[in-house]
Amino acid sequence: MGTPVRLTSDPGEAFSISTSWNGRRIAYLKGVLQPDVYVAGLERRGGISEPRRLTLDDRVDLPFDWTPDGREVIFVSDRTGTFSIYKQATNQTVPELLVGGNKKEVVQPRLSPDGSQILYVVYPNSGENSSAIPLMRMPLSGGASQQVLEASWISNHQCARAPATECIYSVVGEGELTFFRFDPFKGRGSQCFQIKDDLPQLYNWSLSPDGATLAIARGKWSDEEPRIHLVSLNGSEDKWLVIKGWPGLASLDWAADSKSLWAASVGEEGNALLNIDLQGHARPVWRPQKMIVGWAIPSRDGRYLALHVGSTSANAWMVERP
């Protein structure tokens, strides 16, 4: 899941952009992008209630986590001009600011295993050459932020949920995506996995809430059926899931019970929110009309989903800088 950056002043047109580690490759989306946070309840039979819009502004709002009690969604928004971190109760219409960007892009807010800390990264502003990305923490109850670690171009980070203690972050390098363990209070740990690929920035991944498995999928850039690599972190055998009947996966997030995955399918037509079991069977749960679902973040109790929903589709290009 990338972080959109608006490059045009026209509110009807926007771009989402991500660069490779050395700034030479650029992947970008173009379209009418006004993503909002939607909320849906999970039903006993495996379906979801009709999603309803939570964020009511016309800016970029992207969900990343829930408060431990499952009552508030934690998300980022550029409503002040740069991305900052907010939380909003599902029965409220106005969010509460948690972490302000101070002219920096503050993104990817996720909770520590015990739910006491917000972990987030700070990206450089457009035009800055620095590739050193700080991973920060701040008490969810409020207080001063502190740096956990710093690395070259952190692309994602996630933690398991107590009693598990596993935390992982990934770094995009030249032709590789490397995964490291870390401790929210002690900093960087050891390398635990690595992928060799000319386009490492195209990968989505998610750490299971029980801390046992990394799920990794490559973005849709070929005619092959999408595959999910389940990488064991406890010594068990790795597994590959081939997802038949769908052109590709735009995102990947574990369900709260670590027994299935939530994914959004790619394509301007037929976009759907999928629930994928650990045998690779994909079941469409929601097919939005005149909207595009980007990803789904479950609450810790597994009762709700926070959904990234855009008002329209977008096209993607890859370009190489000279």
Disulfide bonds with the S-S distance in Angstrom:
Cys159-Cys167 2.07
